[in-house]
Amino acid sequence: MELIGLFKLDGVVNFLNVDTGRDTPLYIDPMMIRVSESVFGKECLTKLDSFWKVVRWALEAEAHGKLQKLFSHMKEENATHLWVCFKKLSWKGVWPKKANDLLDAIIGSNAIKQGLVAEILDMNLFIENIGPDNISDMVTNIIKRELCIYTQDQCKQYGIPTKQFNMWFYRNSDLLTRKRLNTFLPTDEKGKPLIFVPRIFVSDYRKYSWRRYFNLTILDSKLTEGTTKRELKNSYHLRYTLKYIESESILNIGLLKKFKERVYTEFKEMLQIYWTHDSVFCLDFRIGKAMLRYKVFQEAIKGLKVKYSPERMEKFVMKQKEIIQVLRQTKNTKAKPKK
């Protein structure tokens, strides 16, 4: 059941309206947190930056035991109901099976040593086997205490009942240690804790990926008159690998800066779309498209080999348009707290 239906709220809420019966294929995105420029966003960003500073310190001091301590608890947080938990995958989150592989990749990363990885999000561009799901898990665990406080504030605003839970949190004063603290959180139908996530904190990570960095920035820098990107991709010297991306970024640091500026601008525009009323349901529309991709993929891995069809896409889009048209009639309506 969706959160709005579960807690009987009317209108639009600031937190992501996830379905407690399944995971939503979106991720907490550090770039969205950075561009939000809200007081809460800045608090979360400060903690993320502090975490990465500790990582850099541990790498420079070769304190590998400290790194192990930092990354050994980055399991997926089920209370947010984000990401897609496929049963066929052999692990969830960074913890515990891939923690050692992650540490080996970080310790041996030339991109980190050269200063290319300036924040957690950059790991998605340069480190093998690190994807948006892993980064989202890390970010969630690092700022979990802040998200719980945000959830409590939202519950007070809308009159949502809470229950006491005992959870692990990274300490603000010392990110190398964790502490168990009592916190009050809302619950789903089964009595399990829920953590609300601001809707402007999530994305599907399609804009900030190493493939996009390669296609939009690195290949553009190699284009000459009479050549195409396809020809460059197929050439022997331009291997479509992270190693090549790393070497090109080290040779020309301006490439990464140019790509980050472009993505930052795109995210700022996306944020404006989320906050304008006529497009306030744009994010929910994106969630719908993501859920469709998820459903198609689920059917595909079962051997049905279902492909997109114009009819299926048109039917889905028409349904979304009808929903949006109904929702727009609630203009200037906000979620009403329970009396």
ZASE-283464 format. One record per residue (C-alpha): residue in three letters; x negated, y negated, z negated. Coordinates in steps of 0.25 Angstrom, whole numbers, padded with zeros to 4 digits, always signed. Example, Ala and Ser with C-alpha at 12.3 -4.5 7.8 and 13.67 -1.06 7.14 Angstrom:
2
{code = Ala&X = -0049&Y = +0018&Z = -0031} .
{code = Ser&X = -0055&Y = +0004&Z = -0029} .
***
This chain:
339
{code = Met&X = +0000&Y = +0000&Z = +0000} .
{code = Glu&X = -0005&Y = -0014&Z = +0003} .
{code = Leu&X = -0009&Y = -0023&Z = -0009} .
{code = Ile&X = +0002&Y = -0033&Z = -0006} .
{code = Gly&X = +0013&Y = -0022&Z = -0006} .
{code = Leu&X = +0007&Y = -0015&Z = -0018} .
{code = Phe&X = +0007&Y = -0028&Z = -0026} .
{code = Lys&X = +0020&Y = -0034&Z = -0020} .
{code = Leu&X = +0014&Y = -0047&Z = -0015} .
{code = Asp&X = +0020&Y = -0056&Z = -0004} .
{code = Gly&X = +0012&Y = -0064&Z = +0006} .
{code = Val&X = -0003&Y = -0065&Z = +0008} .
{code = Val&X = -0014&Y = -0062&Z = -0002} .
{code = Asn&X = -0028&Y = -0065&Z = -0002} .
{code = Phe&X = -0033&Y = -0051&Z = -0004} .
{code = Leu&X = -0034&Y = -0040&Z = +0006} .
{code = Asn&X = -0020&Y = -0033&Z = +0007} .
{code = Val&X = -0026&Y = -0019&Z = +0008} .
{code = Asp&X = -0018&Y = -0006&Z = +0008} .
{code = Thr&X = -0021&Y = +0002&Z = -0005} .
{code = Gly&X = -0018&Y = +0015&Z = +0002} .
{code = Arg&X = -0030&Y = +0014&Z = +0012} .
{code = Asp&X = -0043&Y = +0007&Z = +0014} .
{code = Thr&X = -0043&Y = -0006&Z = +0023} .
{code = Pro&X = -0054&Y = -0005&Z = +0034} .
{code = Leu&X = -0059&Y = -0019&Z = +0030} .
{code = Tyr&X = -0071&Y = -0023&Z = +0022} .
{code = Ile&X = -0076&Y = -0033&Z = +0012} .
{code = Asp&X = -0085&Y = -0042&Z = +0021} .
{code = Pro&X = -0096&Y = -0051&Z = +0015} .
{code = Met&X = -0095&Y = -0060&Z = +0027} .
{code = Met&X = -0080&Y = -0063&Z = +0024} .
{code = Ile&X = -0084&Y = -0065&Z = +0009} .
{code = Arg&X = -0095&Y = -0075&Z = +0014} .
{code = Val&X = -0086&Y = -0083&Z = +0023} .
{code = Ser&X = -0074&Y = -0084&Z = +0013} .
{code = Glu&X = -0080&Y = -0095&Z = +0006} .
{code = Ser&X = -0071&Y = -0093&Z = -0006} .
{code = Val&X = -0075&Y = -0094&Z = -0020} .
{code = Phe&X = -0072&Y = -0079&Z = -0022} .
{code = Gly&X = -0080&Y = -0076&Z = -0009} .
{code = Lys&X = -0092&Y = -0084&Z = -0014} .
{code = Glu&X = -0092&Y = -0076&Z = -0027} .
{code = Cys&X = -0092&Y = -0063&Z = -0019} .
{code = Leu&X = -0103&Y = -0068&Z = -0010} .
{code = Thr&X = -0112&Y = -0072&Z = -0021} .
{code = Lys&X = -0111&Y = -0058&Z = -0027} .
{code = Leu&X = -0114&Y = -0052&Z = -0013} .
{code = Asp&X = -0126&Y = -0061&Z = -0011} .
{code = Ser&X = -0131&Y = -0058&Z = -0025} .
{code = Phe&X = -0130&Y = -0043&Z = -0022} .
{code = Trp&X = -0138&Y = -0044&Z = -0009} .
{code = Lys&X = -0149&Y = -0052&Z = -0016} .
{code = Val&X = -0150&Y = -0041&Z = -0026} .
{code = Val&X = -0152&Y = -0031&Z = -0015} .
{code = Arg&X = -0162&Y = -0040&Z = -0008} .
{code = Trp&X = -0170&Y = -0041&Z = -0021} .
{code = Ala&X = -0169&Y = -0026&Z = -0024} .
{code = Leu&X = -0175&Y = -0024&Z = -0009} .
{code = Glu&X = -0186&Y = -0033&Z = -0011} .
{code = Ala&X = -0190&Y = -0028&Z = -0025} .
{code = Glu&X = -0188&Y = -0013&Z = -0019} .
{code = Ala&X = -0179&Y = -0011&Z = -0031} .
{code = His&X = -0172&Y = +0001&Z = -0024} .
{code = Gly&X = -0166&Y = +0006&Z = -0037} .
{code = Lys&X = -0158&Y = -0008&Z = -0038} .
{code = Leu&X = -0153&Y = -0006&Z = -0024} .
{code = Gln&X = -0148&Y = +0008&Z = -0027} .
{code = Lys&X = -0141&Y = +0002&Z = -0039} .
{code = Leu&X = -0135&Y = -0009&Z = -0030} .
{code = Phe&X = -0129&Y = +0000&Z = -0019} .
{code = Ser&X = -0126&Y = +0012&Z = -0027} .
{code = His&X = -0112&Y = +0008&Z = -0031} .
{code = Met&X = -0106&Y = +0002&Z = -0018} .
{code = Lys&X = -0095&Y = +0012&Z = -0016} .
{code = Glu&X = -0082&Y = +0009&Z = -0009} .
{code = Glu&X = -0072&Y = +0001&Z = -0017} .
{code = Asn&X = -0059&Y = +0008&Z = -0015} .
{code = Ala&X = -0051&Y = -0003&Z = -0023} .
{code = Thr&X = -0052&Y = -0013&Z = -0011} .
{code = His&X = -0046&Y = -0003&Z = -0001} .
{code = Leu&X = -0056&Y = -0008&Z = +0010} .
{code = Trp&X = -0063&Y = +0000&Z = +0021} .
{code = Val&X = -0059&Y = +0013&Z = +0027} .
{code = Cys&X = -0062&Y = +0026&Z = +0019} .
{code = Phe&X = -0063&Y = +0037&Z = +0029} .
{code = Lys&X = -0063&Y = +0051&Z = +0023} .
{code = Lys&X = -0073&Y = +0055&Z = +0034} .
{code = Leu&X = -0084&Y = +0045&Z = +0029} .
{code = Ser&X = -0094&Y = +0052&Z = +0019} .
{code = Trp&X = -0095&Y = +0040&Z = +0010} .
{code = Lys&X = -0088&Y = +0028&Z = +0005} .
{code = Gly&X = -0095&Y = +0015&Z = +0003} .
{code = Val&X = -0110&Y = +0014&Z = +0000} .
{code = Trp&X = -0109&Y = +0022&Z = -0012} .
{code = Pro&X = -0115&Y = +0033&Z = -0015} .
{code = Lys&X = -0119&Y = +0041&Z = -0003} .
{code = Lys&X = -0124&Y = +0030&Z = +0006} .
{code = Ala&X = -0130&Y = +0022&Z = -0005} .
{code = Asn&X = -0144&Y = +0027&Z = -0003} .
{code = Asp&X = -0143&Y = +0026&Z = +0012} .
{code = Leu&X = -0139&Y = +0012&Z = +0010} .
{code = Leu&X = -0151&Y = +0009&Z = +0001} .
{code = Asp&X = -0161&Y = +0015&Z = +0010} .
{code = Ala&X = -0155&Y = +0006&Z = +0022} .
{code = Ile&X = -0156&Y = -0006&Z = +0014} .
{code = Ile&X = -0170&Y = -0004&Z = +0008} .
{code = Gly&X = -0175&Y = +0000&Z = +0022} .
{code = Ser&X = -0168&Y = -0012&Z = +0029} .
{code = Asn&X = -0177&Y = -0021&Z = +0037} .
{code = Ala&X = -0166&Y = -0030&Z = +0039} .
{code = Ile&X = -0164&Y = -0033&Z = +0024} .
{code = Lys&X = -0179&Y = -0035&Z = +0023} .
{code = Gln&X = -0179&Y = -0045&Z = +0034} .
{code = Gly&X = -0168&Y = -0052&Z = +0027} .
{code = Leu&X = -0157&Y = -0049&Z = +0038} .
{code = Val&X = -0148&Y = -0044&Z = +0028} .
{code = Ala&X = -0144&Y = -0056&Z = +0020} .
{code = Glu&X = -0132&Y = -0051&Z = +0014} .
{code = Ile&X = -0124&Y = -0038&Z = +0012} .
{code = Leu&X = -0116&Y = -0040&Z = +0025} .
{code = Asp&X = -0129&Y = -0040&Z = +0033} .
{code = Met&X = -0131&Y = -0025&Z = +0030} .
{code = Asn&X = -0120&Y = -0022&Z = +0040} .
{code = Leu&X = -0129&Y = -0027&Z = +0051} .
{code = Phe&X = -0143&Y = -0021&Z = +0047} .
{code = Ile&X = -0142&Y = -0009&Z = +0039} .
{code = Glu&X = -0138&Y = +0005&Z = +0044} .
{code = Asn&X = -0125&Y = +0012&Z = +0038} .
{code = Ile&X = -0120&Y = -0001&Z = +0032} .
{code = Gly&X = -0106&Y = -0005&Z = +0037} .
{code = Pro&X = -0095&Y = -0014&Z = +0032} .
{code = Asp&X = -0089&Y = -0003&Z = +0023} .
{code = Asn&X = -0102&Y = -0002&Z = +0015} .
{code = Ile&X = -0104&Y = -0017&Z = +0014} .
{code = Ser&X = -0090&Y = -0019&Z = +0010} .
{code = Asp&X = -0092&Y = -0008&Z = -0001} .
{code = Met&X = -0104&Y = -0016&Z = -0006} .
{code = Val&X = -0097&Y = -0029&Z = -0006} .
{code = Thr&X = -0085&Y = -0024&Z = -0013} .
{code = Asn&X = -0093&Y = -0018&Z = -0024} .
{code = Ile&X = -0102&Y = -0030&Z = -0026} .
{code = Ile&X = -0090&Y = -0040&Z = -0027} .
{code = Lys&X = -0080&Y = -0030&Z = -0033} .
{code = Arg&X = -0080&Y = -0038&Z = -0046} .
{code = Glu&X = -0076&Y = -0051&Z = -0038} .
{code = Leu&X = -0066&Y = -0043&Z = -0030} .
{code = Cys&X = -0060&Y = -0038&Z = -0043} .
{code = Ile&X = -0059&Y = -0052&Z = -0049} .
{code = Tyr&X = -0053&Y = -0057&Z = -0036} .
{code = Thr&X = -0042&Y = -0045&Z = -0037} .
{code = Gln&X = -0039&Y = -0049&Z = -0051} .
{code = Asp&X = -0037&Y = -0064&Z = -0046} .
{code = Gln&X = -0027&Y = -0059&Z = -0035} .
{code = Cys&X = -0020&Y = -0050&Z = -0045} .
{code = Lys&X = -0017&Y = -0062&Z = -0054} .
{code = Gln&X = -0013&Y = -0070&Z = -0043} .
{code = Tyr&X = -0003&Y = -0060&Z = -0037} .
{code = Gly&X = +0001&Y = -0054&Z = -0051} .
{code = Ile&X = -0005&Y = -0040&Z = -0047} .
{code = Pro&X = -0006&Y = -0030&Z = -0059} .
{code = Thr&X = -0020&Y = -0025&Z = -0062} .
{code = Lys&X = -0027&Y = -0014&Z = -0070} .
{code = Gln&X = -0040&Y = -0013&Z = -0077} .
{code = Phe&X = -0051&Y = -0005&Z = -0070} .
{code = Asn&X = -0066&Y = -0003&Z = -0074} .
{code = Met&X = -0075&Y = -0005&Z = -0062} .
{code = Trp&X = -0090&Y = -0007&Z = -0058} .
{code = Phe&X = -0094&Y = -0020&Z = -0054} .
{code = Tyr&X = -0107&Y = -0027&Z = -0049} .
{code = Arg&X = -0111&Y = -0037&Z = -0060} .
{code = Asn&X = -0113&Y = -0051&Z = -0055} .
{code = Ser&X = -0125&Y = -0054&Z = -0063} .
{code = Asp&X = -0132&Y = -0041&Z = -0059} .
{code = Leu&X = -0128&Y = -0034&Z = -0046} .
{code = Leu&X = -0138&Y = -0023&Z = -0050} .
{code = Thr&X = -0128&Y = -0018&Z = -0061} .
{code = Arg&X = -0114&Y = -0015&Z = -0061} .
{code = Lys&X = -0104&Y = -0015&Z = -0072} .
{code = Arg&X = -0091&Y = -0009&Z = -0076} .
{code = Leu&X = -0080&Y = -0019&Z = -0079} .
{code = Asn&X = -0065&Y = -0019&Z = -0081} .
{code = Thr&X = -0057&Y = -0026&Z = -0070} .
{code = Phe&X = -0042&Y = -0027&Z = -0067} .
{code = Leu&X = -0037&Y = -0023&Z = -0053} .
{code = Pro&X = -0024&Y = -0020&Z = -0046} .
{code = Thr&X = -0021&Y = -0006&Z = -0043} .
{code = Asp&X = -0015&Y = +0002&Z = -0031} .
{code = Glu&X = -0004&Y = +0012&Z = -0031} .
{code = Lys&X = -0013&Y = +0022&Z = -0037} .
{code = Gly&X = -0019&Y = +0013&Z = -0048} .
{code = Lys&X = -0032&Y = +0011&Z = -0042} .
{code = Pro&X = -0039&Y = -0002&Z = -0042} .
{code = Leu&X = -0038&Y = -0012&Z = -0031} .
{code = Ile&X = -0048&Y = -0023&Z = -0028} .
{code = Phe&X = -0042&Y = -0035&Z = -0019} .
{code = Val&X = -0051&Y = -0040&Z = -0008} .
{code = Pro&X = -0049&Y = -0055&Z = -0002} .
{code = Arg&X = -0044&Y = -0053&Z = +0012} .
{code = Ile&X = -0055&Y = -0063&Z = +0017} .
{code = Phe&X = -0066&Y = -0054&Z = +0012} .
{code = Val&X = -0064&Y = -0042&Z = +0022} .
{code = Ser&X = -0067&Y = -0039&Z = +0036} .
{code = Asp&X = -0069&Y = -0028&Z = +0045} .
{code = Tyr&X = -0084&Y = -0031&Z = +0047} .
{code = Arg&X = -0083&Y = -0032&Z = +0062} .
{code = Lys&X = -0089&Y = -0045&Z = +0063} .
{code = Tyr&X = -0102&Y = -0043&Z = +0055} .
{code = Ser&X = -0108&Y = -0030&Z = +0060} .
{code = Trp&X = -0121&Y = -0026&Z = +0066} .
{code = Arg&X = -0114&Y = -0022&Z = +0079} .
{code = Arg&X = -0108&Y = -0036&Z = +0081} .
{code = Tyr&X = -0121&Y = -0042&Z = +0077} .
{code = Phe&X = -0128&Y = -0034&Z = +0088} .
{code = Asn&X = -0118&Y = -0037&Z = +0098} .
{code = Leu&X = -0115&Y = -0052&Z = +0096} .
{code = Thr&X = -0129&Y = -0057&Z = +0091} .
{code = Ile&X = -0140&Y = -0048&Z = +0095} .
{code = Leu&X = -0136&Y = -0044&Z = +0109} .
{code = Asp&X = -0132&Y = -0059&Z = +0112} .
{code = Ser&X = -0146&Y = -0063&Z = +0109} .
{code = Lys&X = -0151&Y = -0052&Z = +0119} .
{code = Leu&X = -0142&Y = -0056&Z = +0130} .
{code = Thr&X = -0148&Y = -0061&Z = +0143} .
{code = Glu&X = -0142&Y = -0066&Z = +0156} .
{code = Gly&X = -0137&Y = -0054&Z = +0164} .
{code = Thr&X = -0137&Y = -0044&Z = +0152} .
{code = Thr&X = -0125&Y = -0039&Z = +0143} .
{code = Lys&X = -0123&Y = -0034&Z = +0129} .
{code = Arg&X = -0120&Y = -0021&Z = +0134} .
{code = Glu&X = -0133&Y = -0020&Z = +0142} .
{code = Leu&X = -0141&Y = -0025&Z = +0130} .
{code = Lys&X = -0134&Y = -0014&Z = +0121} .
{code = Asn&X = -0138&Y = -0003&Z = +0131} .
{code = Ser&X = -0152&Y = -0008&Z = +0132} .
{code = Tyr&X = -0163&Y = +0001&Z = +0126} .
{code = His&X = -0169&Y = -0010&Z = +0117} .
{code = Leu&X = -0156&Y = -0015&Z = +0110} .
{code = Arg&X = -0152&Y = -0003&Z = +0101} .
{code = Tyr&X = -0138&Y = -0005&Z = +0094} .
{code = Thr&X = -0144&Y = -0002&Z = +0081} .
{code = Leu&X = -0146&Y = -0009&Z = +0067} .
{code = Lys&X = -0161&Y = -0008&Z = +0069} .
{code = Tyr&X = -0161&Y = -0016&Z = +0082} .
{code = Ile&X = -0151&Y = -0027&Z = +0075} .
{code = Glu&X = -0161&Y = -0028&Z = +0064} .
{code = Ser&X = -0173&Y = -0030&Z = +0072} .
{code = Glu&X = -0166&Y = -0040&Z = +0081} .
{code = Ser&X = -0161&Y = -0048&Z = +0069} .
{code = Ile&X = -0175&Y = -0048&Z = +0063} .
{code = Leu&X = -0181&Y = -0053&Z = +0076} .
{code = Asn&X = -0170&Y = -0064&Z = +0077} .
{code = Ile&X = -0164&Y = -0068&Z = +0063} .
{code = Gly&X = -0155&Y = -0078&Z = +0070} .
{code = Leu&X = -0147&Y = -0067&Z = +0076} .
{code = Leu&X = -0142&Y = -0063&Z = +0063} .
{code = Lys&X = -0139&Y = -0077&Z = +0058} .
{code = Lys&X = -0131&Y = -0080&Z = +0071} .
{code = Phe&X = -0123&Y = -0067&Z = +0069} .
{code = Lys&X = -0120&Y = -0070&Z = +0055} .
{code = Glu&X = -0116&Y = -0085&Z = +0058} .
{code = Arg&X = -0107&Y = -0080&Z = +0069} .
{code = Val&X = -0100&Y = -0069&Z = +0060} .
{code = Tyr&X = -0099&Y = -0080&Z = +0049} .
{code = Thr&X = -0091&Y = -0089&Z = +0058} .
{code = Glu&X = -0082&Y = -0078&Z = +0063} .
{code = Phe&X = -0079&Y = -0074&Z = +0048} .
{code = Lys&X = -0076&Y = -0088&Z = +0045} .
{code = Glu&X = -0066&Y = -0089&Z = +0056} .
{code = Met&X = -0060&Y = -0076&Z = +0052} .
{code = Leu&X = -0058&Y = -0081&Z = +0038} .
{code = Gln&X = -0051&Y = -0093&Z = +0043} .
{code = Ile&X = -0042&Y = -0084&Z = +0051} .
{code = Tyr&X = -0039&Y = -0076&Z = +0038} .
{code = Trp&X = -0035&Y = -0089&Z = +0030} .
{code = Thr&X = -0026&Y = -0095&Z = +0041} .
{code = His&X = -0011&Y = -0091&Z = +0038} .
{code = Asp&X = -0007&Y = -0087&Z = +0053} .
{code = Ser&X = -0019&Y = -0077&Z = +0053} .
{code = Val&X = -0019&Y = -0074&Z = +0038} .
{code = Phe&X = -0015&Y = -0060&Z = +0042} .
{code = Cys&X = -0026&Y = -0058&Z = +0051} .
{code = Leu&X = -0034&Y = -0050&Z = +0041} .
{code = Asp&X = -0022&Y = -0040&Z = +0039} .
{code = Phe&X = -0021&Y = -0039&Z = +0055} .
{code = Arg&X = -0036&Y = -0035&Z = +0055} .
{code = Ile&X = -0034&Y = -0025&Z = +0044} .
{code = Gly&X = -0023&Y = -0019&Z = +0053} .
{code = Lys&X = -0032&Y = -0018&Z = +0064} .
{code = Ala&X = -0043&Y = -0012&Z = +0056} .
{code = Met&X = -0032&Y = -0002&Z = +0050} .
{code = Leu&X = -0029&Y = +0002&Z = +0064} .
{code = Arg&X = -0043&Y = +0004&Z = +0068} .
{code = Tyr&X = -0044&Y = +0013&Z = +0055} .
{code = Lys&X = -0032&Y = +0021&Z = +0059} .
{code = Val&X = -0037&Y = +0023&Z = +0073} .
{code = Phe&X = -0051&Y = +0028&Z = +0067} .
{code = Gln&X = -0044&Y = +0037&Z = +0058} .
{code = Glu&X = -0036&Y = +0043&Z = +0069} .
{code = Ala&X = -0049&Y = +0044&Z = +0077} .
{code = Ile&X = -0057&Y = +0052&Z = +0067} .
{code = Lys&X = -0046&Y = +0062&Z = +0066} .
{code = Gly&X = -0049&Y = +0066&Z = +0080} .
{code = Leu&X = -0037&Y = +0059&Z = +0086} .
{code = Lys&X = -0046&Y = +0049&Z = +0094} .
{code = Val&X = -0036&Y = +0038&Z = +0094} .
{code = Lys&X = -0040&Y = +0026&Z = +0102} .
{code = Tyr&X = -0034&Y = +0012&Z = +0102} .
{code = Ser&X = -0023&Y = +0010&Z = +0112} .
{code = Pro&X = -0017&Y = -0004&Z = +0116} .
{code = Glu&X = -0003&Y = +0001&Z = +0112} .
{code = Arg&X = -0008&Y = +0004&Z = +0098} .
{code = Met&X = -0015&Y = -0009&Z = +0096} .
{code = Glu&X = -0004&Y = -0017&Z = +0102} .
{code = Lys&X = +0006&Y = -0010&Z = +0093} .
{code = Phe&X = -0003&Y = -0013&Z = +0081} .
{code = Val&X = -0005&Y = -0028&Z = +0085} .
{code = Met&X = +0010&Y = -0030&Z = +0087} .
{code = Lys&X = +0013&Y = -0024&Z = +0073} .
{code = Gln&X = +0002&Y = -0033&Z = +0067} .
{code = Lys&X = +0008&Y = -0046&Z = +0074} .
{code = Glu&X = +0022&Y = -0042&Z = +0068} .
{code = Ile&X = +0016&Y = -0041&Z = +0054} .
{code = Ile&X = +0009&Y = -0054&Z = +0056} .
{code = Gln&X = +0021&Y = -0061&Z = +0061} .
{code = Val&X = +0029&Y = -0057&Z = +0049} .
{code = Leu&X = +0018&Y = -0061&Z = +0039} .
{code = Arg&X = +0017&Y = -0075&Z = +0046} .
{code = Gln&X = +0031&Y = -0078&Z = +0042} .
{code = Thr&X = +0026&Y = -0078&Z = +0027} .
{code = Lys&X = +0018&Y = -0090&Z = +0031} .
{code = Asn&X = +0012&Y = -0098&Z = +0018} .
{code = Thr&X = +0016&Y = -0086&Z = +0010} .
{code = Lys&X = +0006&Y = -0081&Z = +0000} .
{code = Ala&X = +0007&Y = -0068&Z = -0009} .
{code = Lys&X = +0016&Y = -0071&Z = -0021} .
{code = Pro&X = +0011&Y = -0067&Z = -0035} .
{code = Lys&X = +0020&Y = -0057&Z = -0042} .
{code = Lys&X = +0029&Y = -0063&Z = -0052} .
***
